[in-house]
Amino acid sequence: MGSGLMQQEGSTAMTDQLYTTHDISRLLQVDPSTVSKWIDRGILMAFRTPGGHRRVRSADLRTFLITHQMPVPEELGSGTVRLLAVDDERPVLDAIKRAFKPFAAQVELQTTTSGVEALLLVSEQKPHGMIIDLNMPDIDGLEVCRRIRARKQMEGVRLITMTSAHTPEVVEQSKQAGALACLAKPLDVQQVLELFRVPLALSAKR
């Protein structure tokens, strides 16, 4: 670890490291001003100390790197992509779980049958991406996408919709709601992995 690296104060587990902008510039081999611009734009989450210095939590830095398809340095720990799958039909979610099982070392999958719960989980868990069915009983997938896109702190979450009624019109509606793509059901896991560029994001080579 760099000498500028700090531990989070008050944490008994001491698992969440704090990085300065210079720590990050050293780690990623970019200019400190570039790191500052990422923070100013709100795409890299940071906070200020009482003295006015910027600090970035390791978890937020990992999220930033994976979301923007950048290699995750070993000292940041796991580069696993966290996905949230949302569908009101439990058999569909079970099928998605089975499809992602071979990629368990690369993708951490969480599921829910409720669009309302999905909105809560996105805020609490901050996954790198969400895959949501368009036809949901409590709140449809398009509305979930719109609400997430309305939150600046959630702008880094990649949204993917899915539907059994896949048409060009539905694809366009999904993109207008803020989704990266709209995929046909049953879900093709390889398409999802390509959208997240998992091999690139998790590359151990520097």
C-alpha positions as CSV (number, residue, x, y, z in Angstrom):
1,M,0.0,0.0,0.0
2,G,1.1,3.6,-0.6
3,S,2.3,5.7,2.3
4,G,-0.6,8.0,1.8
5,L,-3.2,5.3,2.3
6,M,-5.3,5.5,5.4
7,Q,-7.6,3.2,7.4
8,Q,-11.2,4.2,8.0
9,E,-11.5,5.7,11.5
10,G,-13.9,4.1,13.9
11,S,-14.1,0.8,12.0
12,T,-13.5,-2.3,14.1
13,A,-13.0,-4.5,11.1
14,M,-10.8,-1.9,9.4
15,T,-11.7,-3.4,6.0
16,D,-12.5,-0.3,4.0
17,Q,-9.4,1.6,3.0
18,L,-9.4,5.3,2.3
19,Y,-7.4,6.7,-0.7
20,T,-6.3,10.2,-1.4
21,T,-6.3,11.6,-5.0
22,H,-2.6,11.1,-5.1
23,D,-2.9,7.4,-3.9
24,I,-5.4,6.8,-6.8
25,S,-3.2,8.6,-9.4
26,R,-0.3,6.4,-8.4
27,L,-2.4,3.3,-8.4
28,L,-3.9,3.9,-11.8
29,Q,-1.0,5.7,-13.3
30,V,-3.0,8.8,-14.2
31,D,-2.5,12.5,-13.3
32,P,-4.0,13.6,-10.0
33,S,-6.0,16.3,-11.8
34,T,-7.7,13.5,-13.7
35,V,-8.8,11.9,-10.5
36,S,-10.1,15.3,-9.3
37,K,-12.1,15.7,-12.4
38,W,-13.7,12.2,-11.9
39,I,-14.8,13.3,-8.4
40,D,-16.0,16.7,-9.6
41,R,-18.2,15.0,-12.2
42,G,-19.7,12.7,-9.6
43,I,-18.6,9.5,-11.3
44,L,-16.1,8.7,-8.6
45,M,-17.7,8.9,-5.1
46,A,-15.7,10.8,-2.5
47,F,-16.1,12.7,0.7
48,R,-14.1,15.5,2.4
49,T,-12.4,15.4,5.8
50,P,-12.9,18.2,8.3
51,G,-9.7,19.7,6.9
52,G,-11.2,19.8,3.4
53,H,-9.1,16.9,1.9
54,R,-10.8,14.4,-0.5
55,R,-10.9,10.7,0.4
56,V,-12.3,7.8,-1.6
57,R,-13.3,4.5,-0.1
58,S,-11.8,1.4,-1.6
59,A,-15.3,-0.1,-2.3
60,D,-16.3,3.0,-4.2
61,L,-13.0,2.9,-6.2
62,R,-13.6,-0.7,-7.1
63,T,-17.1,0.1,-8.3
64,F,-15.8,3.0,-10.4
65,L,-13.2,0.9,-12.1
66,I,-15.5,-2.0,-12.9
67,T,-18.3,0.3,-14.1
68,H,-15.9,2.1,-16.4
69,Q,-14.3,-1.2,-17.7
70,M,-10.9,-0.5,-16.1
71,P,-8.6,-3.2,-14.7
72,V,-8.9,-3.6,-10.9
73,P,-5.5,-3.5,-9.1
74,E,-4.7,-6.4,-6.9
75,E,-4.5,-4.3,-3.8
76,L,-8.1,-3.3,-4.1
77,G,-9.2,-6.9,-3.6
78,S,-11.9,-8.7,-5.5
79,G,-12.9,-7.4,-8.9
80,T,-16.2,-9.3,-8.9
81,V,-19.0,-7.7,-10.8
82,R,-22.1,-7.4,-8.6
83,L,-25.4,-7.8,-10.5
84,L,-29.0,-7.5,-9.4
85,A,-31.6,-9.5,-11.4
86,V,-35.2,-8.5,-11.1
87,D,-38.2,-10.6,-12.3
88,D,-41.6,-11.3,-10.6
89,E,-41.5,-14.9,-11.8
90,R,-39.4,-17.0,-9.4
91,P,-38.7,-19.8,-12.0
92,V,-37.1,-17.2,-14.3
93,L,-34.8,-16.0,-11.5
94,D,-33.9,-19.6,-10.7
95,A,-33.0,-20.1,-14.4
96,I,-30.9,-17.0,-14.4
97,K,-29.1,-18.2,-11.2
98,R,-28.3,-21.5,-12.9
99,A,-27.0,-19.8,-16.0
100,F,-24.7,-17.6,-14.0
101,K,-23.4,-20.4,-11.8
102,P,-20.4,-21.2,-14.0
103,F,-19.3,-17.6,-13.6
104,A,-19.6,-17.4,-9.8
105,A,-15.9,-16.4,-9.5
106,Q,-16.6,-13.4,-11.8
107,V,-20.2,-12.4,-11.0
108,E,-21.9,-12.0,-7.7
109,L,-25.6,-12.3,-8.4
110,Q,-28.5,-11.1,-6.2
111,T,-32.1,-11.5,-7.1
112,T,-35.5,-10.0,-6.2
113,T,-39.1,-10.5,-7.4
114,S,-40.1,-6.9,-6.7
115,G,-39.4,-3.7,-8.5
116,V,-39.9,-1.6,-5.4
117,E,-37.4,-3.8,-3.5
118,A,-35.0,-3.5,-6.4
119,L,-35.0,0.3,-5.9
120,L,-34.1,-0.2,-2.3
121,L,-31.4,-2.7,-3.0
122,V,-29.7,-0.5,-5.6
123,S,-29.5,2.3,-3.1
124,E,-28.2,0.0,-0.3
125,Q,-26.0,-2.4,-2.2
126,K,-24.8,-0.2,-5.1
127,P,-24.4,-3.1,-7.6
128,H,-22.5,-2.5,-10.8
129,G,-25.5,-3.4,-12.9
130,M,-29.1,-4.4,-12.8
131,I,-31.1,-6.7,-15.1
132,I,-34.8,-6.1,-14.9
133,D,-37.9,-7.6,-16.5
134,L,-40.0,-4.9,-18.2
135,N,-43.3,-6.5,-17.2
136,M,-43.5,-6.2,-13.4
137,P,-46.7,-6.1,-11.4
138,D,-45.8,-3.5,-8.7
139,I,-43.7,-1.1,-10.8
140,D,-42.6,-1.9,-14.4
141,G,-39.0,-2.1,-15.5
142,L,-39.1,1.2,-17.5
143,E,-40.2,3.1,-14.4
144,V,-37.5,1.5,-12.3
145,C,-34.9,2.5,-14.8
146,R,-36.2,6.1,-14.9
147,R,-36.2,6.4,-11.1
148,I,-32.6,5.1,-10.9
149,R,-31.4,7.4,-13.6
150,A,-33.0,10.3,-11.7
151,R,-30.5,9.7,-8.9
152,K,-27.1,11.2,-9.5
153,Q,-25.4,8.9,-7.1
154,M,-26.7,5.9,-9.0
155,E,-25.6,7.1,-12.5
156,G,-22.8,4.5,-12.5
157,V,-25.2,1.5,-12.3
158,R,-25.5,-0.2,-15.7
159,L,-29.2,-1.0,-16.4
160,I,-30.3,-3.8,-18.7
161,T,-33.9,-4.6,-19.4
162,M,-35.2,-8.0,-20.6
163,T,-38.5,-9.1,-22.1
164,S,-40.2,-12.0,-23.9
165,A,-41.8,-9.5,-26.2
166,H,-38.6,-8.2,-27.8
167,T,-39.2,-5.6,-30.5
168,P,-37.3,-2.5,-31.8
169,E,-39.9,-0.3,-30.2
170,V,-39.3,-1.9,-26.8
171,V,-35.5,-1.6,-27.2
172,E,-35.9,2.1,-28.0
173,Q,-38.2,2.7,-24.9
174,S,-35.7,1.0,-22.7
175,K,-32.8,3.2,-23.9
176,Q,-34.9,6.3,-23.5
177,A,-35.6,5.2,-19.9
178,G,-31.8,5.0,-19.3
179,A,-31.1,1.3,-20.0
180,L,-27.8,0.3,-21.7
181,A,-29.6,-2.5,-23.6
182,C,-32.8,-4.5,-23.9
183,L,-32.3,-8.3,-24.1
184,A,-34.7,-11.0,-25.2
185,K,-35.8,-13.7,-22.7
186,P,-34.6,-16.3,-22.0
187,L,-31.5,-14.3,-21.0
188,D,-28.2,-15.0,-22.8
189,V,-25.6,-14.8,-20.1
190,Q,-22.8,-14.2,-22.6
191,Q,-24.6,-11.1,-23.9
192,V,-24.7,-9.8,-20.3
193,L,-21.0,-10.5,-19.7
194,E,-20.1,-8.8,-23.0
195,L,-22.1,-5.7,-22.0
196,F,-20.1,-5.5,-18.7
197,R,-16.8,-6.5,-20.5
198,V,-16.1,-8.9,-17.6
199,P,-12.9,-10.3,-18.9
200,L,-11.5,-6.8,-19.3
201,A,-12.7,-5.5,-16.0
202,L,-11.3,-8.5,-14.1
203,S,-8.0,-8.8,-16.0
204,A,-5.1,-9.5,-13.6
205,K,-2.6,-8.3,-16.2
206,R,-1.3,-4.7,-15.9
